[in-house]
Amino acid sequence: MRLYSFFNSSTSYRVRIALALKGLPHDYQGVNIRTLAHREADYVELNPSRSVPLLRDGDFSLGQSLAIIDYLDARHPEPRLIPADARLRARVLELSHAIACDIHPVNNLRVLRYLQDALGVSAGQKDAWYRHWIREGMAMVEDLLARHGAGPYCFGEAPTLADCCLVPQMANALRMGCDLSACPRALAVHEYCLAQPAFARAAPSTQPDFTA
Ligand SMILES: N[C@@H](CCC(=O)N[C@@H](CS)C(=O)NCC(=O)O)C(=O)O
């Protein structure tokens, strides 16, 4: 398998965590989204989503991080990241979608670029936008964790898709200087995960395309 990824991309980071938790060997292909490599014709041919990550498994190409993790879970079920139990699965998807569908899209690179380049907002206004949506979104995530989660991971003693989504979102928020003091449970899960070898292997700073 080959993963097309950018070290700092939280959606790529989700898939890197899933691959590491499952111990699946793969090549790493860096795609620099800062220089718009994800919009070049040969890449778009492989990934119509014009984004990272992209997984290639033989002649099968798949974009969208949650679809990729679902595919990996179906092909390599151990350890399961999307639980079989109907209610636990629903909780895991609820939190994962809160991050992947509600928080991440409004702070994605193309949205921030449009704010600055097309709408002419200042760097300060752009940062205020970023922090606002993190504060709103993470309050929702913290509520979900406080009501339904327990244990060192989001939902118990084993990592799930929810942890694959939470850790990269927290990394982004912390990198952007967001105040997460109102999210103690999310901070505790994040800290616990970072100490686990699979999460460490997936971290931005350990990727081949990492630049400081
Ligand atoms: N829903 C997609 C989002 C993928 C995505 O937008 N990734 C970001 C990096 S985290 C990207 O490639 N952004 C490029 C851009 O916004 O132009 C997924 O979960 O894979």
The ligand as a Tripos MOL2 file, in Angstrom:
@<TRIPOS>MOLECULE
LIG
   20    19     1     0     0
SMALL
NO_CHARGES

@<TRIPOS>ATOM
      1 N1        -12.8600   15.1970    4.0940 N.3       1 LIG1
      2 C1        -11.5310   14.9990    3.6340 C.3       1 LIG1
      3 C2        -10.7420   16.2890    3.8000 C.3       1 LIG1
      4 C3         -9.3460   16.1830    3.2170 C.3       1 LIG1
      5 C4         -8.6680   17.5280    3.2590 C.2       1 LIG1
      6 O1         -9.2650   18.5450    2.9050 O.2       1 LIG1
      7 N2         -7.3810   17.5080    3.6470 N.am      1 LIG1
      8 C5         -6.6770   18.7530    3.7560 C.3       1 LIG1
      9 C6         -5.4310   18.6170    4.6150 C.3       1 LIG1
     10 S1         -5.8520   18.2980    6.2870 S.3       1 LIG1
     11 C7         -6.2560   19.2170    2.3910 C.2       1 LIG1
     12 O2         -5.7900   18.4470    1.5930 O.2       1 LIG1
     13 N3         -6.4350   20.5130    2.1550 N.am      1 LIG1
     14 C8         -6.0420   21.1090    0.9180 C.3       1 LIG1
     15 C9         -6.8750   22.3040    0.5980 C.2       1 LIG1
     16 O3         -7.6880   22.7250    1.4290 O.co2     1 LIG1
     17 O4         -6.6920   22.8150   -0.5020 O.co2     1 LIG1
     18 C10       -10.8700   13.8310    4.3960 C.2       1 LIG1
     19 O5        -11.3250   13.5390    5.5050 O.co2     1 LIG1
     20 O6         -9.9490   13.2090    3.8640 O.co2     1 LIG1
@<TRIPOS>BOND
     1     1     2 1
     2     2     3 1
     3     2    18 1
     4     3     4 1
     5     4     5 1
     6     5     6 2
     7     5     7 1
     8     7     8 1
     9     8     9 1
    10     8    11 1
    11     9    10 1
    12    11    12 2
    13    11    13 1
    14    13    14 1
    15    14    15 1
    16    15    16 2
    17    15    17 1
    18    18    19 2
    19    18    20 1
@<TRIPOS>SUBSTRUCTURE
     1 LIG1         1 GROUP 0 **** ****
